[in-house]
Amino acid sequence: MQKAAVIGAGYMGSAITFPLSDNGIEVNLWGTWLDDSLIESSLKGFHPKLKKPLPENVKLYYWRDIKAALGDTEIIFIGIASEGFVKVFELLLDNLDPDRTYYFFKLTKGLVEYEGKIMRATEAAFEMLRKKFNNEKGRNSSSSGKILWASVGGPVRALDLAFRTPSASMYGLSDTKIKDMLQDFSTDYYRIFPTDDLEGVEICSIFKNVYAMAAGICDGIFKKENEGTYFNIVAFLFNQAVQEIARIVEIAGRRKQTVFDLAGVGDLHVTSAAGRNRRYGELVGSGVDGETAFKKMYAEGEFGEGFVALKLGIPWLSDKYNVTENLMKEELPLLNTLNRIIFKKENPAFSVKTLAAQLGY
């Protein structure tokens, strides 16, 4: 029987155990130090975020038991929030065998800060691998060990996946050898679409969380007094978001077509319709300060990735791709508007209506 370790017992880490288990894979689910209550409840037969029991062949581990959780598996799914990625990955590296080949599948979506720099989580992981093992992109110079990597994009909402509702996911692959493994994770309700545009998938995953906040902001502005009469503005901003993500992917030198596929349009749609970032946007649109809204959700156990991705994303675009303030205003006006609303505390209704009046002819 194949074995897999899943790192992170929150929404997505726990949800991915369902298709893995349904394929007969023995799953070790490890929770971080923030997941103790999730592990404790799941051991009693109920996962509080997914609102159901986990599959029977999932073994649960508290954070101190990471060595046992990794065991002898070579397949590792990472399903933690971006804020904890660096610390957890460093802990992982301390417990890996440098002589073995590992297959990593990153469910984490977002930018991270590592050694004073903002970067994609995969970039940080490879930097840590080189530092730890003195290697090139995961290849150990003194042994046969190797890291093969896949970044998992959407559109997959964790609750839907856990209830085995038909879902599709795009996997950005670092090596074609991983492609042969994907049939072992796929089920009749969880379909996988591979691509070699790993960076494009990751950029879509980062910025879909940012732009999904726009739909929520519209809810916050219009829902109370104009229920059912603001679908036009949501569609207007959704289209603008797709165009801007495509522009960012283009600036990064990756394929625009990735944006008009599952990892871009698909993931943006599901996050805008039902994700945590939509809820965060609704709080902001209703008048809650951006920082306060983030802290409120965090206190309730919900991490607003879009808030952090926006906070890190603008300086990342500036430093890595020389995206100036003028370029952002001209070519990424919705991104600029979200930044003004959330971090410069502009009135959401005024900002959204101003933007709508400026786009087009």
C-alpha positions as CSV (number, residue, x, y, z in Angstrom):
1,M,0.0,0.0,0.0
2,Q,1.2,3.5,-0.9
3,K,1.7,5.9,2.0
4,A,1.5,9.7,2.1
5,A,2.1,12.3,4.7
6,V,-0.1,15.4,4.8
7,I,1.3,18.4,6.6
8,G,-1.4,20.7,8.1
9,A,-4.7,19.6,9.5
10,G,-6.7,22.6,8.4
11,Y,-9.2,22.8,5.6
12,M,-7.2,21.8,2.5
13,G,-4.8,19.5,4.2
14,S,-7.6,17.5,5.7
15,A,-9.7,17.6,2.6
16,I,-7.0,16.1,0.4
17,T,-7.0,13.0,2.6
18,F,-10.4,12.0,1.1
19,P,-9.2,11.3,-2.5
20,L,-5.9,9.9,-1.3
21,S,-7.7,7.5,1.0
22,D,-10.3,6.6,-1.6
23,N,-7.3,5.5,-3.8
24,G,-6.2,3.1,-1.0
25,I,-3.3,5.3,0.1
26,E,-2.5,5.2,3.8
27,V,-2.4,8.8,5.0
28,N,-0.6,10.3,8.0
29,L,-2.1,13.7,8.8
30,W,0.1,15.9,10.9
31,G,-1.1,19.0,12.6
32,T,1.0,22.0,13.4
33,W,1.2,23.5,16.9
34,L,-1.9,25.6,15.9
35,D,-3.8,22.4,15.0
36,D,-3.9,20.6,18.3
37,S,-7.7,21.2,18.7
38,L,-8.3,19.9,15.2
39,I,-6.3,16.7,15.8
40,E,-8.0,16.2,19.2
41,S,-11.5,16.5,17.8
42,S,-10.6,14.4,14.7
43,L,-9.3,11.6,17.0
44,K,-12.8,11.7,18.6
45,G,-14.4,11.2,15.2
46,F,-15.2,14.7,13.9
47,H,-13.2,17.3,12.1
48,P,-14.6,20.7,13.2
49,K,-13.7,22.6,10.0
50,L,-14.9,20.0,7.5
51,K,-17.9,19.2,9.7
52,K,-17.5,15.4,9.3
53,P,-15.2,12.5,10.3
54,L,-12.0,12.0,8.4
55,P,-11.5,8.7,6.4
56,E,-10.9,5.6,8.5
57,N,-7.4,5.0,7.1
58,V,-6.1,8.4,8.1
59,K,-3.7,8.3,11.1
60,L,-3.5,11.5,13.1
61,Y,-0.3,13.1,14.6
62,Y,0.3,16.0,16.9
63,W,3.1,18.4,15.9
64,R,5.7,16.9,18.2
65,D,5.3,13.6,16.4
66,I,6.5,14.8,12.9
67,K,9.2,12.1,12.6
68,A,6.6,9.4,13.1
69,A,4.2,11.2,10.7
70,L,6.7,11.2,8.0
71,G,7.7,7.6,8.6
72,D,9.0,5.9,5.5
73,T,6.8,7.8,3.0
74,E,8.2,9.7,0.0
75,I,4.9,11.5,-0.8
76,I,4.3,14.7,1.1
77,F,1.4,17.1,0.7
78,I,1.9,20.5,2.3
79,G,-1.5,22.1,3.3
80,I,-0.6,25.0,5.7
81,A,-1.3,28.7,5.5
82,S,1.4,30.8,3.9
83,E,2.3,32.5,7.2
84,G,3.5,29.2,8.7
85,F,5.2,27.8,5.5
86,V,8.8,28.7,6.2
87,K,8.8,27.6,9.8
88,V,7.1,24.3,9.0
89,F,9.2,23.6,6.0
90,E,12.4,24.1,8.0
91,L,11.0,21.6,10.5
92,L,10.3,19.2,7.7
93,L,13.9,19.5,6.4
94,D,15.2,18.5,9.8
95,N,13.3,15.2,9.5
96,L,14.0,14.3,5.9
97,D,16.5,11.6,4.8
98,P,18.9,13.4,2.3
99,D,19.5,10.1,0.6
100,R,15.9,9.5,-0.4
101,T,13.8,10.9,-3.2
102,Y,10.7,12.9,-2.1
103,Y,7.7,14.0,-4.0
104,F,6.3,17.3,-2.6
105,F,2.8,18.5,-3.5
106,K,2.3,22.1,-2.3
107,L,-1.3,23.0,-1.4
108,T,-0.1,26.3,0.2
109,K,-1.1,29.4,-1.8
110,G,0.6,32.7,-1.2
111,L,3.8,34.6,-0.9
112,V,6.2,34.2,2.1
113,E,9.0,36.2,3.7
114,Y,12.3,34.4,3.9
115,E,15.7,35.9,4.9
116,G,14.4,39.5,4.3
117,K,12.9,38.8,0.9
118,I,9.4,38.3,-0.4
119,M,9.1,35.3,-2.6
120,R,6.8,32.5,-3.8
121,A,6.6,29.6,-1.3
122,T,8.3,27.3,-3.8
123,E,11.2,29.7,-4.2
124,A,11.7,29.8,-0.4
125,A,11.5,26.0,-0.2
126,F,14.2,25.6,-2.8
127,E,16.4,28.2,-1.1
128,M,16.0,26.2,2.2
129,L,16.8,23.0,0.4
130,R,20.0,24.4,-1.0
131,K,21.0,25.8,2.4
132,K,20.2,22.6,4.2
133,F,21.7,20.1,1.8
134,N,24.0,22.2,-0.3
135,N,22.1,21.2,-3.5
136,E,20.6,22.6,-6.7
137,K,16.8,22.6,-6.7
138,G,16.6,19.8,-4.2
139,R,19.4,17.5,-5.6
140,N,21.8,16.6,-2.9
141,S,25.4,16.9,-4.1
142,S,26.7,14.1,-1.9
143,S,24.0,11.5,-2.3
144,S,21.3,10.2,-4.6
145,G,18.5,12.2,-2.8
146,K,16.2,14.4,-4.9
147,I,13.2,16.5,-4.5
148,L,10.4,16.5,-7.1
149,W,7.9,19.3,-6.7
150,A,4.3,20.1,-7.7
151,S,2.3,23.2,-6.9
152,V,-1.4,22.4,-6.6
153,G,-3.8,25.1,-8.0
154,G,-7.6,25.2,-8.0
155,P,-10.4,25.4,-8.3
156,V,-10.9,23.2,-5.2
157,R,-12.9,24.3,-2.2
158,A,-12.0,22.1,0.7
159,L,-15.5,21.5,1.9
160,D,-16.7,20.4,-1.5
161,L,-13.8,18.0,-1.9
162,A,-14.4,16.5,1.6
163,F,-18.0,15.8,0.6
164,R,-16.8,14.2,-2.6
165,T,-18.5,16.8,-4.9
166,P,-16.9,16.6,-8.4
167,S,-13.8,18.9,-8.4
168,A,-10.9,19.7,-10.7
169,S,-7.4,20.8,-9.8
170,M,-4.4,22.0,-11.9
171,Y,-1.0,20.7,-10.8
172,G,2.1,22.7,-11.9
173,L,4.9,20.2,-12.2
174,S,8.7,20.6,-11.8
175,D,9.4,17.3,-13.5
176,T,7.5,15.2,-16.0
177,K,8.2,12.1,-13.7
178,I,5.5,13.4,-11.3
179,K,2.9,13.2,-14.1
180,D,2.9,9.4,-13.8
181,M,1.9,9.6,-10.2
182,L,-1.2,11.7,-10.6
183,Q,-3.4,8.8,-11.5
184,D,-2.8,7.5,-8.0
185,F,-4.4,10.6,-6.5
186,S,-7.3,11.1,-9.0
187,T,-10.8,9.7,-8.4
188,D,-14.1,9.9,-10.3
189,Y,-14.8,13.1,-8.3
190,Y,-11.3,14.6,-8.1
191,R,-9.9,15.2,-11.5
192,I,-6.3,16.4,-12.0
193,F,-5.0,18.5,-14.9
194,P,-1.1,18.7,-15.1
195,T,0.9,21.6,-16.6
196,D,4.6,22.4,-16.8
197,D,3.8,26.1,-16.0
198,L,4.5,25.7,-12.3
199,E,5.2,29.4,-11.7
200,G,2.1,30.5,-13.7
201,V,-0.1,28.2,-11.5
202,E,1.5,29.7,-8.3
203,I,0.9,33.3,-9.4
204,C,-2.7,32.5,-10.2
205,S,-3.1,31.0,-6.7
206,I,-1.5,34.0,-5.1
207,F,-3.5,36.7,-6.8
208,K,-6.9,34.9,-7.1
209,N,-7.0,35.3,-3.3
210,V,-6.4,39.0,-3.6
211,Y,-8.9,39.7,-6.4
212,A,-11.6,37.5,-4.8
213,M,-11.8,40.1,-2.1
214,A,-13.4,42.4,-4.7
215,A,-16.6,40.2,-4.9
216,G,-16.8,40.2,-1.1
217,I,-16.4,44.0,-1.0
218,C,-19.4,44.3,-3.4
219,D,-21.4,42.1,-1.0
220,G,-20.5,44.4,1.9
221,I,-21.4,47.5,-0.1
222,F,-24.6,46.4,-1.8
223,K,-26.1,43.4,-0.2
224,K,-27.9,45.0,2.8
225,E,-29.9,47.5,0.7
226,N,-29.7,46.1,-2.8
227,E,-29.9,42.4,-2.5
228,G,-30.0,40.7,-5.9
229,T,-29.3,43.9,-7.9
230,Y,-25.5,44.0,-8.0
231,F,-24.6,41.0,-10.1
232,N,-23.4,43.4,-12.9
233,I,-20.7,45.0,-10.9
234,V,-19.4,41.7,-9.5
235,A,-19.1,40.4,-13.1
236,F,-17.5,43.6,-14.2
237,L,-14.8,43.4,-11.5
238,F,-14.4,39.6,-12.0
239,N,-13.5,40.2,-15.7
240,Q,-11.1,43.0,-14.7
241,A,-9.5,40.6,-12.2
242,V,-8.9,38.0,-14.8
243,Q,-7.3,40.5,-17.2
244,E,-5.1,41.8,-14.4
245,I,-3.9,38.3,-13.3
246,A,-3.1,37.6,-16.9
247,R,-1.1,40.8,-17.1
248,I,0.8,39.8,-13.9
249,V,1.6,36.4,-15.3
250,E,2.7,38.0,-18.6
251,I,5.0,40.4,-16.7
252,A,6.5,37.3,-14.9
253,G,7.2,35.7,-18.3
254,R,4.8,32.8,-17.9
255,R,1.9,31.6,-20.0
256,K,-1.2,33.8,-20.1
257,Q,-3.2,30.7,-21.1
258,T,-2.7,29.3,-17.6
259,V,-4.9,32.2,-16.3
260,F,-7.7,31.3,-18.7
261,D,-7.8,27.7,-17.4
262,L,-8.6,26.1,-14.1
263,A,-5.8,27.6,-12.1
264,G,-6.8,31.1,-13.0
265,V,-10.5,31.7,-14.0
266,G,-11.7,28.5,-12.2
267,D,-9.9,29.2,-8.9
268,L,-10.9,32.9,-9.0
269,H,-14.5,32.0,-9.5
270,V,-14.8,29.5,-6.6
271,T,-12.9,31.8,-4.2
272,S,-15.0,34.8,-5.2
273,A,-18.2,32.8,-4.8
274,A,-17.6,31.0,-1.5
275,G,-14.0,31.4,-0.2
276,R,-12.7,33.0,3.0
277,N,-11.3,35.9,1.0
278,R,-14.8,36.7,-0.2
279,R,-16.0,36.8,3.4
280,Y,-13.0,39.0,4.4
281,G,-14.0,41.4,1.5
282,E,-17.5,41.5,2.7
283,L,-16.4,42.7,6.2
284,V,-14.3,45.4,4.5
285,G,-17.1,46.4,2.2
286,S,-19.5,46.8,5.1
287,G,-17.1,49.3,6.7
288,V,-14.7,47.2,8.9
289,D,-11.1,48.4,8.7
290,G,-8.9,46.0,6.7
291,E,-6.5,45.2,9.5
292,T,-9.4,44.8,12.0
293,A,-11.3,42.5,9.6
294,F,-8.1,40.3,9.2
295,K,-7.7,40.1,13.0
296,K,-11.3,39.3,13.5
297,M,-11.2,36.4,11.1
298,Y,-7.9,35.2,12.5
299,A,-9.3,35.1,16.0
300,E,-12.1,32.9,14.7
301,G,-9.6,30.5,13.2
302,E,-9.9,31.8,9.6
303,F,-6.8,33.0,7.8
304,G,-7.4,35.7,5.2
305,E,-4.7,34.8,2.6
306,G,-5.8,37.6,0.3
307,F,-5.0,40.3,2.9
308,V,-1.5,39.0,3.3
309,A,-1.0,38.3,-0.4
310,L,-2.0,41.9,-1.2
311,K,0.3,43.3,1.5
312,L,3.3,41.3,0.2
313,G,2.3,41.2,-3.5
314,I,2.7,44.8,-4.3
315,P,6.3,45.1,-3.0
316,W,7.0,41.7,-4.6
317,L,5.9,43.0,-8.0
318,S,7.9,46.1,-7.5
319,D,11.1,44.4,-6.4
320,K,11.1,41.4,-8.6
321,Y,9.4,42.7,-11.8
322,N,9.9,46.5,-11.5
323,V,6.2,47.2,-11.5
324,T,6.0,50.9,-10.7
325,E,3.2,52.8,-9.1
326,N,2.3,54.4,-12.4
327,L,2.2,51.0,-14.2
328,M,0.0,49.6,-11.5
329,K,-2.4,52.5,-11.8
330,E,-2.6,52.2,-15.6
331,E,-2.5,48.4,-16.1
332,L,-3.6,47.0,-12.7
333,P,-6.3,49.5,-11.6
334,L,-8.3,47.0,-9.6
335,L,-5.3,45.8,-7.7
336,N,-4.5,49.5,-7.0
337,T,-8.1,50.1,-5.8
338,L,-8.0,47.1,-3.5
339,N,-4.7,48.4,-2.0
340,R,-6.2,51.8,-1.5
341,I,-9.4,50.4,0.2
342,I,-7.6,48.0,2.5
343,F,-4.3,49.7,3.4
344,K,-5.1,53.4,2.7
345,K,-8.6,53.1,4.2
346,E,-10.5,54.7,1.3
347,N,-14.2,54.4,1.3
348,P,-15.1,51.1,-0.4
349,A,-18.3,52.3,-2.1
350,F,-16.6,55.4,-3.4
351,S,-13.5,53.5,-4.6
352,V,-15.4,50.8,-6.4
353,K,-17.8,53.2,-8.1
354,T,-14.9,55.5,-9.1
355,L,-13.0,52.5,-10.7
356,A,-16.1,51.3,-12.6
357,A,-16.6,54.9,-14.0
358,Q,-13.0,54.9,-15.2
359,L,-12.8,51.6,-17.0
360,G,-13.9,51.3,-20.6
361,Y,-15.1,54.2,-22.7
